[in-house]
Amino acid sequence: MAHFRPLQVAQFHPPRYAHFNPLWVAQYSRFLQQYFENEIKPHVPDAWIDFDKTRIGYEINFTKYFYEYKGLRPAAEIKAEIVDLEKDIAELLNDLLV
C-alpha cells in the first residue's frame, strides 16, 4: 500500500490573462518543474510531466480518487445510542435541578 505525505498546496497565483504572455508561461514551466523535482520525484522516482497536456487551473478531485466509502450504521444501533444519550441528558438535568 502506498503511503502519502499530507497534502501540501503550492501557493502560486497566476496573473489574470497570464496564458497570453509567453514570458509568464516560461516562468510557470520553471516553477512547475522545480516543484515537481522537489516534491514529487523524491517519492515517485519514475514520475514525469507531459508538458503538452499540462493545463493551467486544472483541479484534481481527491474525493474521487482517495475516498473510501464507509457503510451506514444500522438504524437500531443509532436509535439505541440516541436513547442512551437521552437518558444521560435526563440524569444531568435531574442533578442540575435537584
Beta strands, then each sheet from edge to edge (+ up, - down):
end
